[in-house]
């Protein structure tokens, strides 16, 4: 795979991750206000993830780096940690009670 194809593929993958994060944020908007307060720190973290993804998407669009593995691993690790935290939040809030599932 040439570098341009690789960067295009990575960009699509990052945009997909960003969509998943926004879906999680949207799900929290379905919670009652009292429960939204409990997950607000998590939501702030999710917005930070979106900012990071936007920066990396911009980088791929403007300067396709030849070496991307370390950055990809960093993003995957961060997304994995966020998914674990999200599962914890929904476990505490009782996901079935609110009719929404974890990410």
C-alpha positions as CSV (number, residue, x, y, z in Angstrom):
1,X,0.0,0.0,0.0
2,X,1.4,3.4,-0.9
3,X,1.7,6.2,1.6
4,X,-1.2,8.2,0.3
5,X,-3.5,5.2,0.4
6,X,-2.3,4.4,3.9
7,X,-3.0,7.9,5.1
8,X,-6.5,7.9,3.5
9,X,-7.3,4.6,5.2
10,X,-6.1,6.0,8.6
11,X,-8.1,9.1,8.1
12,X,-11.3,7.1,7.5
13,X,-10.5,4.9,10.6
14,X,-10.0,8.0,12.8
15,X,-13.2,9.6,11.5
16,X,-15.0,6.3,12.4
17,X,-13.6,6.5,16.0
18,X,-14.7,10.1,16.2
19,X,-18.2,9.1,15.3
20,X,-18.2,6.4,18.0
21,X,-17.1,9.0,20.6
22,X,-19.9,11.3,19.5
23,X,-22.4,8.4,19.8
24,X,-21.3,7.9,23.4
25,X,-21.7,11.6,24.1
26,X,-25.2,11.5,22.5
27,X,-26.2,8.6,24.7
28,X,-25.3,10.5,27.8
29,X,-27.7,13.3,26.7
30,X,-30.5,10.8,27.1
31,X,-29.8,10.5,30.8
32,X,-31.7,12.4,33.4
33,X,-29.9,15.6,34.5
34,X,-28.9,14.1,37.9
35,X,-27.2,11.2,36.1
36,X,-25.5,13.5,33.5
37,X,-23.8,15.3,36.4
38,X,-22.2,11.9,37.4
39,X,-20.7,11.4,34.0
40,X,-19.7,15.0,33.2
41,X,-15.9,14.3,33.9
42,X,-16.1,11.4,31.5
43,X,-17.8,13.6,28.9
44,X,-15.0,16.2,29.2
45,X,-12.5,13.4,28.6
46,X,-14.4,12.3,25.5
47,X,-14.3,15.9,24.1
48,X,-10.5,15.8,24.7
49,X,-10.4,12.6,22.7
50,X,-12.4,14.3,19.9
51,X,-9.9,17.2,19.9
52,X,-7.0,14.8,19.7
53,X,-8.6,12.9,16.8
54,X,-9.3,16.1,15.0
55,X,-5.7,17.1,15.3
56,X,-4.5,13.8,13.9
57,X,-7.0,13.9,11.1
58,X,-5.8,17.4,10.2
59,X,-2.2,16.1,10.3
60,X,-3.1,13.2,7.9
61,X,-4.7,15.7,5.5
62,X,-1.8,18.1,5.5
63,X,1.3,16.0,6.0
64,X,0.9,12.3,5.6
65,X,3.6,11.0,8.0
66,X,5.7,8.1,6.8
67,X,5.7,6.5,10.2
68,X,2.3,6.3,11.9
69,X,2.4,3.1,14.0
70,X,3.3,4.8,17.3
71,X,0.5,7.4,16.9
72,X,-2.0,4.8,15.9
73,X,-1.1,2.7,19.0
74,X,-1.4,5.7,21.2
75,X,-4.9,6.4,19.9
76,X,-6.0,2.8,20.2
77,X,-4.8,2.7,23.8
78,X,-6.6,5.9,24.6
79,X,-9.8,4.6,23.0
80,X,-9.5,1.3,24.9
81,X,-9.1,3.2,28.2
82,X,-12.1,5.3,27.4
83,X,-14.2,2.3,26.5
84,X,-13.3,0.7,29.8
85,X,-14.3,3.8,31.7
86,X,-17.5,4.0,29.7
87,X,-18.5,0.5,30.6
88,X,-17.8,1.4,34.3
89,X,-20.0,4.4,34.0
90,X,-22.9,2.5,32.5
91,X,-22.5,-0.3,35.1
92,X,-22.8,2.3,37.9
93,X,-25.8,4.0,36.3
94,X,-27.6,0.8,35.3
95,X,-27.7,0.9,31.6
96,X,-30.9,-1.1,31.3
97,X,-32.7,1.5,33.5
98,X,-32.0,4.2,30.9
99,X,-32.5,2.1,27.8
100,X,-29.0,2.7,26.5
101,X,-26.1,0.4,26.2
102,X,-22.4,0.8,26.6
103,X,-20.2,1.8,23.7
